[in-house]
Amino acid sequence: MKKILVLVLALIMACSCVCFVSAEETVKITYFGNNAMSGSGELSGGLGKYFADRGLTIEVVPYSTEKLQAQLASGDLADVMWLEQQEMLIAAESGLILPLDEYLPQLPAIEFNSALFEPAFNYARQFNSNGTDNLYYIGRVGASSMNVMADTERHAIKMNWKVYAEAGHPAFSTLEEIIPVLQKMKEIYPQTVDGVPTYGINLFSDFDTNYFWNIGSIYSITGKDVTYLPYGIEYDILTQSGKSIFAEGSEYYHGLQFLYQMNQAGLVDPDSLSQTRSAAWAKIDTGAALAGWSADPGWENQGYYPVVFDSFIPSYSIAQSFPTGGYCISAKCQNVDAALKLINILADEKCLLELVSGYEGEDMRWTYNEEGVPTITAAFAEALNNGTELSIDPDKNIEFWNIMHLLSPGVINSYGVSYNYTLWPSYYEVTYNTDLAKDWTETYGYPYLKALLEDKDWTIAAQSEGFSAFLTADDDITIMTKAALKDIIVPASWRMVFAADETEFNAIWEEMKTKCESLGIDSLIQMKLDDIATARATLASLSE
């Protein structure tokens, strides 16, 4: 078995040569991602060195929807851009991006995973090319990370378990019933040892690019999907149906009402409106949060563990539709080979393993076990157990670059695991072996949350629709209407969270609803629901 794995690894190394060729001189290319997480400026430090060793200098153009539209209007695109469907089709029709078919032989990592990419490419040529049958973009492929995780990833409320245990593990049935629980926890732990006040939820505003981002914390634990919120649609994953966010009994209203009640109880971080996601994350990292809401995986090693309650409906994707957008190369790119090299790296198993999990080595986060499978090292396991940071040589430290990789973390790669170490069995063996984890297991009687949910046949909203690839791209009027609605809904949602009383809360809601109706939100919703119905029928017809 070990010899076979060694041969497989050798094959990967040979086919992914761009990851192992150093260059004394680098070629500079510009990069524009799909959200604000990709950062700004020239990559430096260990991350910059990683790409420099592969002959590239990456300059990140800071993301904003305004900057995206300006690039499309001027025709001066970044060398490599992530474009969603509508923008991609506009760019393709205007000749702003290159057809990529002739360049595919220069992408060995994609060829290596052709079984994943080819169906997506065939879809893109047939349904998403303005009728040209050209391939204009390369999107992410692969299964959901739930295939390899022991948890529900980001879709659960994760309590500051030490404080929750001190409070006596109080049970609750509904969202509203968590409020006195968090109040009790705040009484026990009002501030960190450094004097930072603690709160029940730490919101942030810099991700409000298309809708009120923080409602996702509520949606993802109540079986709803945020995908169609820019159209004003609340999509129920269990019933596969949508309705207006202003409909009677909407989870959007309920979620805002809950956040308002949390604020009234003194449990919402007052910095929420102005702070960034990274600032909110830092507070969780230092224990200043009483709970993490629908947050990133890996919080267990920060002392946060999930809780279950009667109305909890975790939601996640178990399958992905064909990607309708992805990485494109500007027609004005001066060095297409360099742009292709970057795209290839973002699809390469070995490179992604290093970019996300770091370099291999006994003194690093991971190394190969005797079967040739990546596993966390004894040094990293000790650091996790002690709640400390692993000391890594600065020259070997690759800072995580939060961009869209072309292989989903749920892909079980040729090494036998995901490229993200927080999804490895060896990682969970450690993170669920701490005193806090043992207390969690004693409380619930299961090794981790996924085991509990599966054993109890818990209601889970599993998104496996696949129809989204067949949705109609937004026209200019739809794009402008969505932007106008966002400018109404997002500020009003924030105002409702921080409303002085229920009278003001409901007055803002009615004002927001009236303004949105005057912009034609009901027609927009019906148009999109009809589009979804047509897309579902198209998908079904392909299976007949």
KEMARDREN-478511 format. One record per residue (C-alpha): x, z, y; residue in one letter. Coordinates in pm, whole numbers, plus 50000, padded with zeros to 5 digits. Layout:
N
X | Z | Y | A
...
% end
This chain:
544
50000 | 50000 | 50000 | M
50275 | 50094 | 50240 | K
50458 | 49766 | 50175 | K
50142 | 49570 | 50251 | I
50097 | 49755 | 50579 | L
50457 | 49691 | 50673 | V
50405 | 49320 | 50613 | L
50088 | 49327 | 50823 | V
50269 | 49503 | 51106 | L
50546 | 49245 | 51092 | A
50290 | 48968 | 51117 | L
50132 | 49131 | 51420 | I
50468 | 49171 | 51587 | M
50550 | 48807 | 51526 | A
50216 | 48679 | 51655 | C
50216 | 48913 | 51955 | S
50557 | 48819 | 52081 | C
50464 | 48869 | 52447 | V
50462 | 49242 | 52387 | C
50822 | 49256 | 52274 | F
51010 | 49017 | 52497 | V
51188 | 49176 | 52790 | S
51258 | 48983 | 53106 | A
51518 | 49053 | 53371 | E
51306 | 48867 | 53624 | E
50933 | 48905 | 53658 | T
50656 | 48676 | 53771 | V
50407 | 48827 | 54013 | K
50036 | 48770 | 53959 | I
49734 | 48916 | 54132 | T
49457 | 49091 | 53939 | Y
49096 | 49168 | 54035 | F
48898 | 49390 | 53798 | G
48532 | 49467 | 53747 | N
48507 | 49802 | 53926 | N
48693 | 50049 | 54143 | A
48868 | 50207 | 53843 | M
49133 | 49937 | 53831 | S
49305 | 50077 | 54141 | G
49493 | 49904 | 54421 | S
49841 | 49774 | 54492 | G
50136 | 49682 | 54277 | E
50157 | 49863 | 53944 | L
50452 | 50099 | 53943 | S
50597 | 50384 | 53740 | G
50587 | 50364 | 53364 | G
50290 | 50128 | 53370 | L
50464 | 49891 | 53608 | G
50777 | 49903 | 53392 | K
50572 | 49824 | 53082 | Y
50458 | 49495 | 53231 | F
50798 | 49428 | 53392 | A
50956 | 49450 | 53048 | D
50718 | 49170 | 52954 | R
50809 | 48958 | 53254 | G
50514 | 49050 | 53476 | L
50457 | 49222 | 53808 | T
50088 | 49300 | 53853 | I
49938 | 49338 | 54200 | E
49587 | 49483 | 54184 | V
49346 | 49359 | 54449 | V
49119 | 49659 | 54529 | P
48767 | 49610 | 54400 | Y
48453 | 49586 | 54610 | S
48148 | 49365 | 54587 | T
48217 | 49248 | 54942 | E
48573 | 49146 | 54850 | K
48443 | 48964 | 54542 | L
48193 | 48765 | 54745 | Q
48458 | 48690 | 55009 | A
48691 | 48547 | 54743 | Q
48416 | 48327 | 54602 | L
48321 | 48207 | 54951 | A
48680 | 48124 | 55051 | S
48791 | 47990 | 54714 | G
49102 | 48210 | 54728 | D
49065 | 48402 | 54405 | L
49308 | 48645 | 54249 | A
49513 | 48485 | 53970 | D
49327 | 48679 | 53701 | V
48974 | 48798 | 53774 | M
48702 | 48970 | 53577 | W
48383 | 48785 | 53669 | L
48034 | 48874 | 53554 | E
47800 | 48595 | 53451 | Q
47655 | 48489 | 53785 | Q
47986 | 48493 | 53971 | E
48159 | 48322 | 53680 | M
47906 | 48037 | 53678 | L
47936 | 47996 | 54055 | I
48314 | 47986 | 54033 | A
48303 | 47740 | 53742 | A
48060 | 47505 | 53916 | E
48272 | 47513 | 54231 | S
48590 | 47438 | 54038 | G
48744 | 47773 | 54133 | L
48843 | 47871 | 53778 | I
49018 | 47685 | 53499 | L
48858 | 47569 | 53175 | P
49053 | 47766 | 52917 | L
49014 | 47563 | 52596 | D
49349 | 47386 | 52624 | E
49527 | 47718 | 52684 | Y
49396 | 47901 | 52376 | L
49706 | 47808 | 52168 | P
49905 | 48017 | 52419 | Q
49703 | 48327 | 52330 | L
49833 | 48438 | 51988 | P
49660 | 48779 | 52001 | A
49324 | 48608 | 52042 | I
49404 | 48369 | 51759 | E
49497 | 48669 | 51544 | F
49147 | 48812 | 51607 | N
48973 | 48476 | 51597 | S
48695 | 48612 | 51376 | A
48590 | 48829 | 51671 | L
48654 | 48583 | 51953 | F
48538 | 48249 | 51813 | E
48164 | 48335 | 51794 | P
48183 | 48456 | 52156 | A
48362 | 48139 | 52262 | F
48106 | 47920 | 52088 | N
47826 | 48106 | 52265 | Y
48005 | 48072 | 52600 | A
48049 | 47697 | 52559 | R
47689 | 47636 | 52453 | Q
47492 | 47879 | 52669 | F
47717 | 47990 | 52953 | N
47913 | 47693 | 53087 | S
47677 | 47517 | 53331 | N
47618 | 47258 | 53059 | G
47983 | 47149 | 53045 | T
48063 | 47294 | 52699 | D
48383 | 47435 | 52851 | N
48517 | 47785 | 52798 | L
48566 | 47949 | 53138 | Y
48609 | 48317 | 53052 | Y
48728 | 48556 | 52782 | I
48519 | 48872 | 52745 | G
48545 | 49190 | 52543 | R
48454 | 49165 | 52174 | V
48411 | 49411 | 51892 | G
48188 | 49693 | 51779 | A
48100 | 50011 | 51962 | S
48352 | 50294 | 51950 | S
48086 | 50499 | 51771 | M
48212 | 50326 | 51457 | N
48524 | 50539 | 51465 | V
48425 | 50852 | 51652 | M
48323 | 51194 | 51529 | A
48118 | 51258 | 51840 | D
47863 | 51083 | 52065 | T
48143 | 50979 | 52299 | E
48018 | 51023 | 52656 | R
47650 | 51084 | 52580 | H
47603 | 51460 | 52557 | A
47611 | 51769 | 52774 | I
47942 | 51939 | 52705 | K
47956 | 52306 | 52800 | M
48258 | 52498 | 52922 | N
48252 | 52662 | 52582 | W
48449 | 52976 | 52658 | K
48203 | 53068 | 52931 | V
47905 | 52954 | 52726 | Y
48017 | 53176 | 52438 | A
48056 | 53473 | 52675 | E
47699 | 53408 | 52788 | A
47586 | 53442 | 52427 | G
47531 | 53074 | 52340 | H
47185 | 53073 | 52503 | P
46959 | 52806 | 52358 | A
46733 | 52581 | 52565 | F
46482 | 52309 | 52486 | S
46457 | 52094 | 52798 | T
46678 | 51985 | 53084 | L
46508 | 52229 | 53317 | E
46578 | 52519 | 53083 | E
46952 | 52464 | 53117 | I
46936 | 52580 | 53480 | I
46911 | 52957 | 53409 | P
47175 | 52911 | 53139 | V
47417 | 52759 | 53390 | L
47327 | 53025 | 53646 | Q
47421 | 53294 | 53396 | K
47746 | 53114 | 53324 | M
47822 | 53094 | 53695 | K
47767 | 53468 | 53729 | E
48020 | 53523 | 53451 | I
48267 | 53268 | 53585 | Y
48206 | 53208 | 53959 | P
48549 | 53059 | 54023 | Q
48871 | 52960 | 53851 | T
49184 | 53174 | 53857 | V
49295 | 52956 | 54149 | D
48981 | 53040 | 54344 | G
48804 | 52706 | 54298 | V
48424 | 52761 | 54285 | P
48249 | 52656 | 53965 | T
47936 | 52443 | 53946 | Y
47700 | 52320 | 53678 | G
47742 | 51953 | 53764 | I
48004 | 51766 | 53966 | N
47866 | 51436 | 54092 | L
48066 | 51160 | 54263 | F
47981 | 50865 | 54483 | S
48252 | 50601 | 54447 | D
48087 | 50440 | 54143 | F
47762 | 50356 | 54323 | D
47850 | 49986 | 54325 | T
47519 | 49854 | 54184 | N
47293 | 50158 | 54147 | Y
47292 | 50539 | 54175 | F
47560 | 50591 | 53912 | W
47499 | 50959 | 53842 | N
47153 | 50899 | 53700 | I
47340 | 50770 | 53397 | G
47420 | 51129 | 53307 | S
47048 | 51188 | 53262 | I
46960 | 50850 | 53113 | Y
47222 | 50865 | 52840 | S
47089 | 51193 | 52699 | I
46722 | 51094 | 52725 | T
46730 | 50759 | 52548 | G
46730 | 50535 | 52854 | K
46960 | 50248 | 52955 | D
47103 | 50193 | 53305 | V
47170 | 49820 | 53253 | T
46865 | 49697 | 53442 | Y
46856 | 49959 | 53716 | L
46978 | 49705 | 53977 | P
46644 | 49529 | 53921 | Y
46451 | 49856 | 53953 | G
46388 | 49868 | 53577 | I
46409 | 50176 | 53358 | E
46476 | 50049 | 53007 | Y
46373 | 50260 | 52707 | D
46611 | 50199 | 52419 | I
46383 | 50345 | 52152 | L
46089 | 50120 | 52237 | T
46299 | 49830 | 52368 | Q
46073 | 49807 | 52671 | S
46116 | 49840 | 53045 | G
45913 | 49966 | 53338 | K
45959 | 50031 | 53708 | S
46162 | 50331 | 53811 | I
45863 | 50410 | 54033 | F
45617 | 50412 | 53742 | A
45431 | 50732 | 53667 | E
45643 | 50963 | 53452 | G
45967 | 50767 | 53497 | S
46288 | 50932 | 53386 | E
46442 | 50822 | 53716 | Y
46205 | 51049 | 53908 | Y
46247 | 51323 | 53650 | H
46625 | 51296 | 53665 | G
46635 | 51317 | 54044 | L
46395 | 51609 | 54032 | Q
46621 | 51787 | 53786 | F
46930 | 51727 | 54001 | L
46734 | 51854 | 54304 | Y
46643 | 52170 | 54112 | Q
47006 | 52212 | 54009 | M
47109 | 52191 | 54373 | N
46842 | 52439 | 54477 | Q
46988 | 52677 | 54219 | A
47336 | 52636 | 54370 | G
47467 | 52446 | 54069 | L
47552 | 52107 | 54223 | V
47903 | 52071 | 54360 | D
47856 | 52037 | 54740 | P
48150 | 51792 | 54747 | D
47954 | 51551 | 54526 | S
47848 | 51307 | 54797 | L
48201 | 51250 | 54923 | S
48427 | 51304 | 54623 | Q
48558 | 51040 | 54386 | T
48522 | 51032 | 54011 | R
48887 | 51130 | 53972 | S
48828 | 51435 | 54194 | A
48529 | 51537 | 53984 | A
48735 | 51483 | 53670 | W
49012 | 51707 | 53806 | A
48763 | 51990 | 53843 | K
48661 | 51953 | 53481 | I
49025 | 51931 | 53381 | D
49099 | 52266 | 53550 | T
48786 | 52439 | 53419 | G
48598 | 52440 | 53751 | A
48298 | 52275 | 53587 | A
48051 | 52479 | 53385 | L
47950 | 52162 | 53201 | A
48050 | 51800 | 53167 | G
47765 | 51550 | 53174 | W
47777 | 51233 | 52965 | S
48146 | 51230 | 53023 | A
48456 | 51070 | 52877 | D
48558 | 51140 | 52518 | P
48841 | 51385 | 52469 | G
48693 | 51670 | 52672 | W
48712 | 51899 | 52372 | E
49081 | 51956 | 52435 | N
48980 | 52076 | 52784 | Q
48748 | 52335 | 52629 | G
48416 | 52149 | 52665 | Y
48193 | 52112 | 52360 | Y
47850 | 51950 | 52319 | P
47519 | 52131 | 52304 | V
47196 | 52016 | 52146 | V
46844 | 52082 | 52270 | F
46497 | 51970 | 52164 | D
46455 | 51688 | 52417 | S
46809 | 51555 | 52366 | F
46804 | 51183 | 52276 | I
47165 | 51063 | 52275 | P
47206 | 50692 | 52338 | S
47488 | 50453 | 52263 | Y
47555 | 50099 | 52148 | S
47613 | 50025 | 51782 | I
47663 | 49653 | 51841 | A
47755 | 49430 | 52131 | Q
47594 | 49111 | 52238 | S
47807 | 48808 | 52319 | F
48001 | 48873 | 52640 | P
47847 | 48690 | 52935 | T
48146 | 48746 | 53161 | G
48512 | 48822 | 53134 | G
48860 | 48731 | 53249 | Y
48900 | 48401 | 53432 | C
49206 | 48228 | 53575 | I
49199 | 48094 | 53929 | S
49232 | 47718 | 53965 | A
49487 | 47796 | 54239 | K
49701 | 48018 | 54016 | C
50065 | 47920 | 54067 | Q
50180 | 48051 | 53729 | N
49916 | 48001 | 53463 | V
50160 | 48101 | 53189 | D
50196 | 48447 | 53344 | A
49819 | 48482 | 53379 | A
49780 | 48390 | 53012 | L
50045 | 48643 | 52919 | K
49845 | 48920 | 53088 | L
49523 | 48815 | 52914 | I
49704 | 48801 | 52581 | N
49840 | 49153 | 52631 | I
49487 | 49280 | 52696 | L
49380 | 49139 | 52357 | A
49686 | 49242 | 52160 | D
49646 | 49532 | 51916 | E
50003 | 49658 | 51951 | K
50003 | 49633 | 52328 | C
49668 | 49809 | 52361 | L
49790 | 50080 | 52128 | L
50084 | 50140 | 52363 | E
49892 | 50096 | 52690 | L
49623 | 50346 | 52591 | V
49800 | 50583 | 52353 | S
50159 | 50551 | 52476 | G
50482 | 50456 | 52303 | Y
50537 | 50555 | 51942 | E
50776 | 50838 | 51853 | G
50795 | 51188 | 51709 | E
50826 | 51326 | 52062 | D
50531 | 51117 | 52187 | M
50155 | 51138 | 52126 | R
50165 | 50938 | 51805 | W
50376 | 50796 | 51529 | T
50319 | 50618 | 51197 | Y
50241 | 50828 | 50892 | N
50380 | 50743 | 50550 | E
50097 | 50494 | 50494 | E
50187 | 50312 | 50815 | G
49877 | 50432 | 51004 | V
49911 | 50570 | 51358 | P
49852 | 50944 | 51371 | T
49908 | 51206 | 51639 | I
50244 | 51380 | 51623 | T
50312 | 51744 | 51547 | A
50437 | 51785 | 51905 | A
50113 | 51649 | 52049 | F
49904 | 51856 | 51807 | A
50089 | 52169 | 51921 | E
50026 | 52083 | 52286 | A
49655 | 52031 | 52215 | L
49635 | 52362 | 52032 | N
49810 | 52541 | 52318 | N
49609 | 52368 | 52588 | G
49927 | 52235 | 52747 | T
50051 | 51892 | 52850 | E
50291 | 51713 | 52619 | L
50627 | 51674 | 52789 | S
50709 | 51303 | 52787 | I
51024 | 51138 | 52919 | D
50920 | 50977 | 53252 | P
51088 | 50653 | 53146 | D
50857 | 50642 | 52843 | K
50539 | 50759 | 53011 | N
50279 | 50483 | 53050 | I
50013 | 50586 | 53298 | E
49668 | 50483 | 53177 | F
49534 | 50172 | 53353 | W
49157 | 50194 | 53346 | N
49060 | 49829 | 53314 | I
48858 | 49621 | 53070 | M
49053 | 49556 | 52752 | H
48947 | 49258 | 52545 | L
48911 | 49448 | 52219 | L
48652 | 49724 | 52206 | S
48792 | 50067 | 52114 | P
48554 | 50047 | 51818 | G
48760 | 49775 | 51652 | V
48939 | 49907 | 51346 | I
49264 | 49720 | 51394 | N
49531 | 49613 | 51149 | S
49689 | 49957 | 51178 | Y
49376 | 50118 | 51034 | G
49252 | 50294 | 51349 | V
49134 | 50228 | 51703 | S
49397 | 50173 | 51969 | Y
49265 | 50485 | 52148 | N
49414 | 50803 | 52000 | Y
49113 | 51012 | 52109 | T
48912 | 50824 | 51845 | L
49147 | 50896 | 51555 | W
49059 | 51129 | 51266 | P
49393 | 51304 | 51315 | S
49298 | 51381 | 51676 | Y
48967 | 51533 | 51576 | Y
49130 | 51738 | 51303 | E
49326 | 51911 | 51579 | V
49073 | 51925 | 51861 | T
48810 | 52070 | 51628 | Y
49049 | 52329 | 51486 | N
49089 | 52546 | 51795 | T
48928 | 52888 | 51832 | D
48664 | 52734 | 52061 | L
48593 | 52457 | 51810 | A
48562 | 52710 | 51530 | K
48315 | 52904 | 51741 | D
48119 | 52580 | 51795 | W
48115 | 52521 | 51419 | T
47998 | 52878 | 51354 | E
47724 | 52834 | 51613 | T
47587 | 52508 | 51476 | Y
47712 | 52505 | 51118 | G
47873 | 52160 | 51138 | Y
48230 | 52040 | 51197 | P
48126 | 51829 | 51496 | Y
47822 | 51685 | 51669 | L
47794 | 51354 | 51485 | K
47770 | 51539 | 51153 | A
47490 | 51756 | 51291 | L
47294 | 51459 | 51424 | L
47329 | 51263 | 51102 | E
47233 | 51556 | 50876 | D
46925 | 51642 | 51080 | K
46826 | 51276 | 51115 | D
46817 | 51339 | 51489 | W
46640 | 51085 | 51708 | T
46911 | 50862 | 51850 | I
46861 | 50570 | 52085 | A
47090 | 50312 | 51928 | A
47127 | 50001 | 52140 | Q
47173 | 49702 | 51911 | S
46960 | 49441 | 52082 | E
47204 | 49156 | 52126 | G
46971 | 48960 | 52352 | F
47145 | 49025 | 52683 | S
47372 | 48724 | 52637 | A
47069 | 48498 | 52671 | F
46942 | 48639 | 52998 | L
46920 | 48404 | 53296 | T
47195 | 48440 | 53553 | A
47077 | 48572 | 53889 | D
47018 | 48316 | 54160 | D
47118 | 48376 | 54522 | D
46781 | 48522 | 54621 | I
46790 | 48768 | 54330 | T
47144 | 48873 | 54417 | I
47047 | 48939 | 54779 | M
46731 | 49125 | 54678 | T
46923 | 49348 | 54440 | K
47178 | 49424 | 54712 | A
46901 | 49513 | 54959 | A
46731 | 49738 | 54702 | L
47060 | 49911 | 54627 | K
47104 | 49984 | 55000 | D
46768 | 50161 | 54992 | I
46767 | 50330 | 54654 | I
47120 | 50473 | 54639 | V
47116 | 50661 | 54975 | P
46761 | 50780 | 54913 | A
46854 | 50910 | 54567 | S
47137 | 51113 | 54716 | W
46903 | 51248 | 54986 | R
46654 | 51355 | 54721 | M
46919 | 51548 | 54529 | V
47008 | 51740 | 54846 | F
46654 | 51764 | 54989 | A
46566 | 52089 | 55164 | A
46242 | 52140 | 54970 | D
45991 | 51966 | 54744 | E
45796 | 51831 | 55040 | T
46103 | 51651 | 55170 | E
46196 | 51544 | 54816 | F
45863 | 51371 | 54758 | N
45853 | 51226 | 55110 | A
46188 | 51052 | 55050 | I
46060 | 50921 | 54717 | W
45748 | 50771 | 54875 | E
45951 | 50622 | 55161 | E
46197 | 50468 | 54915 | M
45913 | 50328 | 54703 | K
45736 | 50176 | 55003 | T
46051 | 50009 | 55133 | K
46134 | 49868 | 54790 | C
45781 | 49734 | 54747 | E
45808 | 49558 | 55083 | S
46117 | 49379 | 54950 | L
45927 | 49256 | 54645 | G
46063 | 49493 | 54380 | I
45751 | 49457 | 54166 | D
45795 | 49079 | 54147 | S
46166 | 49122 | 54071 | L
46085 | 49367 | 53791 | I
45827 | 49135 | 53636 | Q
46064 | 48839 | 53662 | M
46337 | 49030 | 53479 | K
46103 | 49169 | 53213 | L
45982 | 48812 | 53145 | D
46346 | 48702 | 53128 | D
46419 | 48978 | 52874 | I
46122 | 48869 | 52663 | A
46246 | 48509 | 52665 | T
46600 | 48619 | 52578 | A
46471 | 48825 | 52287 | R
46278 | 48523 | 52160 | A
46587 | 48302 | 52189 | T
46793 | 48546 | 51988 | L
46522 | 48571 | 51725 | A
46503 | 48192 | 51697 | S
46873 | 48172 | 51614 | L
46819 | 48404 | 51319 | S
46531 | 48202 | 51169 | E
% end
